[in-house]
Amino acid sequence: MGGDEGGDERHEGAGSEVKYSAVLIAGPTASGKSALAVTLAQRFGGVVVNADSMQVYRDLSIITARPTLAEMGEVPHRLYGHIDGAVNHSAAAYAAEVTTLLQELTGQGALPVLVGGTGLYFKALTEGLSEIPPVPEEVRTAFRAWAAERETGALHAELAGKDPGMAARLRPSDRLRVMRALEVLQATGRSLASFQGARRPGPLAGRELLKLFLAPERELVRARIDERLDAMMAQGALAEVAALRERRLDPLLPVMRAHGVPGLIAYLDGGLSLDEAVVRGKADTRAYAKRQMTWFRHQMEGWTAAAPEAALGVALAACRAPNAD
């Protein structure tokens, strides 16, 4: 992972040779990714590295299904719960963290096992990111004050008038991305689309990678999502969200939009019953899982899809591990 020969590195663990520089495990939420990552890390002397954009936040452990301290004690875990919720942690910042971490793990001879459901994180690592200049804070503050007084449809119409090509790429209801396009246009005078063609290489570009996508049956995912949110509520998710609410953070921050959070905050504000908040959280998470499946099928080439129950066998066979079925 360091130097020009990174793609040819071998990792030794549990007496087995692994022919990959890293293992990448993606898939929809509640598909069993984390358990597979731990098993492979144990098998090959690896380190589990987070690739989920919500599990980076310190404020939320329960409602983001972050591994517990006991689970993280089984094998080393990195990049979990290390970012304050007041920070808008970007894919670029994540890629920079992984770049540094890969150098560290190379020195240790440890196999990185990157696991999560954030497609953009994996793209940042394998394909790189566009060179978009940072938006000055004064521009961002003024723009967000202006945008706060306007409905999402009006913002999309504004974008369509100024940058019709970019507007055509975005759903009129996708407030965050519409705002991002307008913000970049205002700060740079250029369309966001003009930056998206030029990319700097990602830290895993050109390396030999095992890329697995867990593809469970849709009904199984739906059932697991519902069961998991019920379990989260029993484990204290409401108290966790209440503590986050007390911070009075910008509602556009990623941590404030984690699945389940908006509904529970609406309950705490008196806008929904608790049952309604839980139903909303389940529906939002199911919709997100569907988008994750679509994203990886259309955006991420070169990944091996496997049913969760077969994924371990696929991974072991690919790694040429002994005793693989």
C-alpha positions as CSV (number, residue, x, y, z in Angstrom):
1,M,0.0,0.0,0.0
2,G,3.0,2.3,0.1
3,G,5.2,2.8,-3.0
4,D,4.7,1.7,-6.6
5,E,4.5,-2.0,-5.7
6,G,1.5,-1.7,-3.4
7,G,-0.7,-3.7,-5.7
8,D,1.6,-6.7,-5.5
9,E,1.8,-6.9,-1.7
10,R,0.9,-10.0,0.2
11,H,-0.5,-10.2,3.7
12,E,0.3,-13.0,6.1
13,G,-2.3,-13.9,8.7
14,A,-3.2,-17.1,10.5
15,G,-0.6,-18.8,8.5
16,S,-2.3,-17.9,5.2
17,E,-1.1,-15.8,2.3
18,V,-3.6,-13.2,1.0
19,K,-2.9,-11.9,-2.5
20,Y,-4.8,-8.6,-2.1
21,S,-3.7,-5.2,-0.8
22,A,-7.1,-4.8,0.9
23,V,-10.5,-6.4,1.2
24,L,-13.5,-4.1,0.5
25,I,-17.0,-5.2,1.8
26,A,-20.0,-3.2,0.8
27,G,-23.8,-3.7,0.8
28,P,-27.0,-2.4,2.0
29,T,-27.6,-1.7,5.7
30,A,-28.4,-4.7,7.9
31,S,-26.9,-7.2,5.4
32,G,-24.2,-8.7,7.7
33,K,-21.2,-6.7,6.4
34,S,-19.6,-6.1,9.8
35,A,-19.7,-9.7,10.9
36,L,-18.0,-10.8,7.7
37,A,-15.3,-8.1,8.1
38,V,-14.5,-9.3,11.6
39,T,-14.3,-12.9,10.5
40,L,-11.9,-12.1,7.6
41,A,-9.8,-9.8,9.8
42,Q,-9.5,-12.6,12.4
43,R,-8.6,-15.1,9.7
44,F,-5.9,-13.1,8.0
45,G,-4.5,-10.9,10.7
46,G,-6.4,-7.8,9.5
47,V,-7.8,-4.5,10.8
48,V,-11.4,-3.6,10.2
49,V,-11.6,-0.1,8.8
50,N,-14.9,1.9,8.7
51,A,-16.4,2.9,5.3
52,D,-19.7,4.2,6.6
53,S,-20.3,7.9,6.6
54,M,-22.5,7.9,9.7
55,Q,-20.4,5.6,11.9
56,V,-17.6,8.1,11.9
57,Y,-19.6,10.4,14.3
58,R,-18.9,10.3,18.0
59,D,-22.4,11.4,19.0
60,L,-24.2,8.4,17.5
61,S,-23.2,4.8,18.2
62,I,-26.5,3.0,18.8
63,I,-28.7,4.5,16.0
64,T,-25.9,4.1,13.4
65,A,-25.3,0.5,14.4
66,R,-21.6,1.2,15.1
67,P,-19.8,-1.9,16.4
68,T,-19.9,-2.1,20.2
69,L,-16.8,-1.9,22.3
70,A,-17.0,-5.7,22.8
71,E,-17.2,-6.3,19.1
72,M,-14.3,-3.9,18.5
73,G,-12.3,-5.8,21.0
74,E,-12.3,-9.0,18.9
75,V,-10.0,-7.4,16.2
76,P,-8.6,-3.9,15.8
77,H,-11.2,-1.4,14.4
78,R,-10.3,2.0,13.0
79,L,-12.1,5.2,12.0
80,Y,-15.1,4.6,14.1
81,G,-16.7,7.3,16.3
82,H,-13.7,9.7,15.9
83,I,-15.5,12.8,14.4
84,D,-17.5,15.3,16.4
85,G,-21.1,15.7,15.1
86,A,-20.5,19.5,14.5
87,V,-18.1,18.6,11.7
88,N,-19.3,18.0,8.1
89,H,-17.0,15.1,7.5
90,S,-16.5,14.8,3.7
91,A,-15.5,12.0,1.4
92,A,-12.2,13.9,0.7
93,A,-11.4,14.1,4.4
94,Y,-12.2,10.3,4.8
95,A,-9.9,9.5,1.8
96,A,-7.1,11.5,3.4
97,E,-7.5,9.6,6.7
98,V,-7.4,6.3,4.9
99,T,-4.3,7.3,3.0
100,T,-2.5,7.9,6.3
101,L,-3.9,4.7,7.8
102,L,-2.8,2.5,4.9
103,Q,0.7,3.6,5.4
104,E,0.5,2.7,9.1
105,L,-1.0,-0.7,8.4
106,T,1.6,-1.4,5.7
107,G,4.3,-1.0,8.3
108,Q,2.5,-3.4,10.6
109,G,1.9,-6.0,7.8
110,A,-1.8,-5.9,8.6
111,L,-4.5,-6.5,6.0
112,P,-7.0,-3.6,5.7
113,V,-10.6,-4.9,5.6
114,L,-12.7,-1.8,4.7
115,V,-16.4,-2.2,5.4
116,G,-19.5,0.0,5.1
117,G,-22.4,1.1,3.0
118,T,-21.3,4.5,1.7
119,G,-20.7,4.1,-2.0
120,L,-19.0,7.5,-2.3
121,Y,-16.4,6.5,0.3
122,F,-15.5,3.5,-1.8
123,K,-15.4,5.5,-5.0
124,A,-13.1,8.0,-3.3
125,L,-10.7,5.2,-2.3
126,T,-10.7,3.3,-5.6
127,E,-11.5,5.9,-8.3
128,G,-10.6,9.2,-6.6
129,L,-12.5,12.5,-6.1
130,S,-13.1,15.6,-8.1
131,E,-10.9,18.6,-7.5
132,I,-13.6,21.0,-6.1
133,P,-12.2,24.1,-4.4
134,P,-13.4,24.5,-0.8
135,V,-16.2,27.0,-0.4
136,P,-15.2,30.0,1.8
137,E,-17.0,29.9,5.2
138,E,-18.4,33.4,4.7
139,V,-19.9,32.4,1.4
140,R,-21.4,29.2,2.9
141,T,-22.9,31.0,5.9
142,A,-24.5,33.7,3.7
143,F,-25.8,31.2,1.2
144,R,-27.3,28.9,3.8
145,A,-29.1,31.8,5.5
146,W,-30.5,32.7,2.1
147,A,-31.5,29.1,1.3
148,A,-33.1,28.5,4.7
149,E,-36.0,30.8,3.6
150,R,-36.7,28.9,0.4
151,E,-38.4,25.5,-0.3
152,T,-36.4,22.8,-2.0
153,G,-38.4,23.1,-5.2
154,A,-37.6,26.8,-5.4
155,L,-33.9,26.1,-4.9
156,H,-34.0,23.5,-7.7
157,A,-35.7,26.0,-10.0
158,E,-33.0,28.6,-9.1
159,L,-30.3,26.0,-10.1
160,A,-32.2,25.2,-13.3
161,G,-32.2,28.8,-14.3
162,K,-28.4,29.2,-13.7
163,D,-27.1,25.7,-14.4
164,P,-29.7,23.6,-16.3
165,G,-27.3,20.8,-17.0
166,M,-26.5,20.3,-13.3
167,A,-30.1,20.7,-12.3
168,A,-31.1,17.9,-14.7
169,R,-28.8,15.5,-12.9
170,L,-30.4,16.1,-9.5
171,R,-33.8,15.1,-8.1
172,P,-35.8,18.3,-7.4
173,S,-36.4,17.0,-3.8
174,D,-32.7,16.4,-3.0
175,R,-32.2,19.5,-1.0
176,L,-28.7,18.8,0.1
177,R,-27.3,18.1,-3.4
178,V,-29.2,21.0,-4.9
179,M,-27.7,23.3,-2.3
180,R,-24.3,22.0,-2.9
181,A,-24.5,22.7,-6.6
182,L,-25.8,26.2,-6.0
183,E,-23.1,26.8,-3.3
184,V,-20.3,25.7,-5.6
185,L,-21.7,27.8,-8.5
186,Q,-21.8,30.9,-6.2
187,A,-18.3,30.4,-4.8
188,T,-16.5,29.5,-8.0
189,G,-18.6,30.8,-10.9
190,R,-18.4,27.3,-12.4
191,S,-20.9,24.5,-12.6
192,L,-20.3,21.6,-10.1
193,A,-20.4,19.4,-13.2
194,S,-17.3,21.0,-14.6
195,F,-15.3,19.8,-11.6
196,Q,-16.6,16.2,-11.7
197,G,-14.7,15.1,-14.8
198,A,-11.2,15.7,-13.3
199,R,-10.3,13.4,-10.5
200,R,-7.2,12.9,-8.4
201,P,-6.4,9.2,-7.8
202,G,-7.7,7.5,-4.7
203,P,-5.4,5.8,-2.2
204,L,-6.4,2.3,-3.5
205,A,-6.3,3.1,-7.2
206,G,-4.3,0.5,-9.2
207,R,-4.0,-2.0,-6.4
208,E,-5.2,-5.6,-6.3
209,L,-8.4,-5.5,-4.3
210,L,-11.0,-8.1,-3.3
211,K,-14.3,-6.2,-3.6
212,L,-17.3,-7.9,-2.3
213,F,-20.9,-6.6,-2.4
214,L,-23.4,-8.4,-0.1
215,A,-26.7,-8.7,-2.0
216,P,-29.4,-10.2,0.3
217,E,-33.0,-10.7,-0.7
218,R,-34.9,-7.5,-0.4
219,E,-37.5,-8.9,2.0
220,L,-34.8,-10.1,4.3
221,V,-33.2,-6.7,4.4
222,R,-36.6,-5.1,5.2
223,A,-37.2,-7.5,8.1
224,R,-33.7,-7.0,9.5
225,I,-34.0,-3.2,9.3
226,D,-37.3,-3.3,11.2
227,E,-35.9,-5.7,13.9
228,R,-32.7,-3.7,14.3
229,L,-34.4,-0.4,14.8
230,D,-36.7,-2.0,17.4
231,A,-33.5,-3.3,19.1
232,M,-31.9,0.1,18.9
233,M,-34.8,1.7,20.7
234,A,-34.5,-0.9,23.5
235,Q,-30.8,-0.1,23.7
236,G,-31.3,3.6,24.3
237,A,-31.4,5.2,20.8
238,L,-33.9,7.8,22.0
239,A,-31.7,9.1,24.8
240,E,-28.8,9.2,22.3
241,V,-30.8,11.3,19.9
242,A,-32.1,13.5,22.7
243,A,-28.5,14.3,23.7
244,L,-27.7,15.2,20.1
245,R,-30.7,17.4,19.9
246,E,-29.6,19.4,22.9
247,R,-26.5,20.4,21.0
248,R,-28.6,22.5,18.6
249,L,-26.5,21.7,15.6
250,D,-27.2,22.9,12.0
251,P,-29.9,20.5,10.8
252,L,-28.1,20.2,7.5
253,L,-25.1,18.5,9.1
254,P,-24.8,14.8,8.2
255,V,-25.1,13.7,11.8
256,M,-28.5,15.3,12.0
257,R,-29.7,13.4,9.0
258,A,-28.7,9.9,10.1
259,H,-31.5,7.4,9.5
260,G,-33.9,7.5,12.5
261,V,-32.6,10.8,13.8
262,P,-35.1,13.2,12.1
263,G,-38.1,11.2,13.2
264,L,-37.0,10.9,16.8
265,I,-36.2,14.6,16.9
266,A,-39.7,15.3,15.6
267,Y,-41.0,13.2,18.4
268,L,-39.0,15.1,21.0
269,D,-40.2,18.4,19.5
270,G,-43.8,17.2,19.8
271,G,-44.4,16.8,16.1
272,L,-44.8,13.0,16.0
273,S,-45.8,10.2,18.3
274,L,-43.0,7.8,19.3
275,D,-44.6,5.0,17.2
276,E,-44.8,7.4,14.2
277,A,-41.2,8.4,14.7
278,V,-40.1,4.7,14.7
279,V,-42.2,3.9,11.6
280,R,-40.6,6.9,9.8
281,G,-37.1,5.7,10.8
282,K,-37.8,2.2,9.4
283,A,-39.2,3.6,6.2
284,D,-36.3,6.0,5.7
285,T,-33.8,3.2,6.3
286,R,-35.6,0.8,3.9
287,A,-35.6,3.4,1.2
288,Y,-31.9,4.0,1.8
289,A,-31.1,0.3,1.6
290,K,-32.9,0.3,-1.8
291,R,-30.8,3.2,-3.0
292,Q,-27.6,1.5,-1.8
293,M,-28.4,-1.6,-3.9
294,T,-29.1,0.6,-6.9
295,W,-25.9,2.6,-6.4
296,F,-23.6,-0.4,-6.3
297,R,-25.2,-2.1,-9.2
298,H,-24.9,0.9,-11.5
299,Q,-22.0,2.9,-10.1
300,M,-19.4,0.4,-8.9
301,E,-18.0,-1.9,-11.6
302,G,-15.7,-4.8,-10.8
303,W,-17.4,-5.9,-7.5
304,T,-18.3,-9.5,-6.8
305,A,-21.9,-9.8,-5.6
306,A,-22.7,-12.6,-3.1
307,A,-25.6,-13.6,-0.9
308,P,-24.6,-12.9,2.7
309,E,-24.7,-16.6,3.6
310,A,-22.3,-17.4,0.8
311,A,-20.0,-14.4,1.1
312,L,-17.5,-15.9,3.5
313,G,-16.9,-18.9,1.2
314,V,-16.5,-16.6,-1.8
315,A,-14.0,-14.5,0.1
316,L,-11.9,-17.4,1.3
317,A,-11.9,-19.0,-2.1
318,A,-10.8,-15.7,-3.7
319,C,-8.0,-15.3,-1.1
320,R,-6.9,-18.9,-1.7
321,A,-7.2,-19.6,1.9
322,P,-6.6,-23.2,3.1
323,N,-9.6,-25.3,4.0
324,A,-11.9,-23.0,2.0
325,D,-15.1,-24.7,0.9
